[in-house]
Amino acid sequence: MPVSAEHVIRRGDVLWRATLDGVLVRVPGGDDVVKLAGTGAALWAELDEPIRFHAVCAALARTHDANAERIASDLAPVIDELADKAVVQIDR
């Protein structure tokens, strides 16, 4: 499902820890851990406050000198997966 116009935020009740090479996030209600490396760690940092999906993509594009549309196409399934695992919240 597209998240392009939606606000996204990491859930406040999710346990996570920054590591030298990324972020480890524990999936609520289980022992599964999601590892966000590289730009995934930058994504996690951007989700500290509610932010529109397109604003996340624009920020990451500026930081990594990349095309925002390409970032959006790469990030949309990641955000959806994190939402399915109840790690982030999408306000529709």
Rosetta blueprint (number, residue, H / E / L):
1 M L
2 P L
3 V L
4 S L
5 A L
6 E L
7 H E
8 V E
9 I E
10 R E
11 R L
12 G L
13 D L
14 V L
15 L L
16 W E
17 R E
18 A E
19 T E
20 L L
21 D L
22 G E
23 V E
24 L E
25 V E
26 R E
27 V L
28 P L
29 G L
30 G L
31 D L
32 D L
33 V E
34 V E
35 K E
36 L E
37 A E
38 G L
39 T H
40 G H
41 A H
42 A H
43 L H
44 W H
45 A H
46 E H
47 L L
48 D L
49 E L
50 P L
51 I E
52 R E
53 F H
54 H H
55 A H
56 V H
57 C H
58 A H
59 A H
60 L H
61 A H
62 R H
63 T H
64 H H
65 D L
66 A L
67 N L
68 A H
69 E H
70 R H
71 I H
72 A H
73 S H
74 D H
75 L H
76 A H
77 P H
78 V H
79 I H
80 D H
81 E H
82 L H
83 A H
84 D H
85 K L
86 A L
87 V L
88 V E
89 Q E
90 I E
91 D E
92 R L
